[in-house]
């Protein structure tokens, strides 16, 4: 993999932005996409999209959407002793939250903060460990009182985001860091637009990133309503289930991009599935089937307007929704190739065939 790609992954995964607080990620996406598209547009919730207009007066519209937000927390209460209570933004396993470094983002600046833990010897003889809830974990920025925290500009409603450096594994095949769910999609969109910069497409391309996916797929609804795509491609990361080496599980590092055939929010339409599989097989792009217990923005998008045929070009990641996700570089390369190949293969006739069967 090119050093340029690894540098872009590092830059986008290390920037901090949880659901509803995507400002820093949006600014970076704006900077990266602006030179590659005809114009930048936003939806009312803050989703950002680059537009490549086709010269074809009968052009359809294809939308490719990542999501910018990562899991994090919202500060809900400042206690008298200066410690803080939080509300999780996105799904957190309570056993991975304690004793981790975060950033508390306020109007006056960003401050280091750590999540609390209970020393093991204080839990002996109790079942406290088994009953831990995310909302029971306190956050400590070192303030001695509520008054001192307020003096530093801390307010209820501020966001708290994991603080992690992205690193390459010893064998050079993997990266380890936060927010691959879903800065993967942001990286893929940017590199797709770079590849298509001088390509005349027969359809209008709308490519960028939604907000607030981790809290109920909220951003995909206003963006698809605004841009009214004929087809929708989500680019998102899903949990790998390959730790024990079982063959029958879904999501294995190193086996290519994910063909998500089913999740609780969407069944991939037959003709869309055939398009994805035929293209992957024809171009020898590594891929694997994926069935998920969670959803993506495609689940929200496909029910918008009059119904939008949708799919997910996904990648697996171990330990997502934590401080440290591990993911395989070759899976990203397969997903990127699939995304670019899809865009350079689609025609208005093929779009009609996927939608109408003719």
Helices and strands as residue ranges (DSSP letters): H 3-14, H 23-34, E 39-42, E 48-52, E 61-67, E 72-78, E 84-89, G 94-96, E 101-106, E 109-115, G 120-122, G 129-131, G 134-136, E 139-140, H 146-151, E 159-162, E 167-168, E 174-177, H 180-195, E 204-210, G 213-215, H 219-227, E 231-239, E 257-263, E 266-267, H 270-282, E 287-291, H 297-301, E 309-317, E 325-328, H 329-345, H 348-356
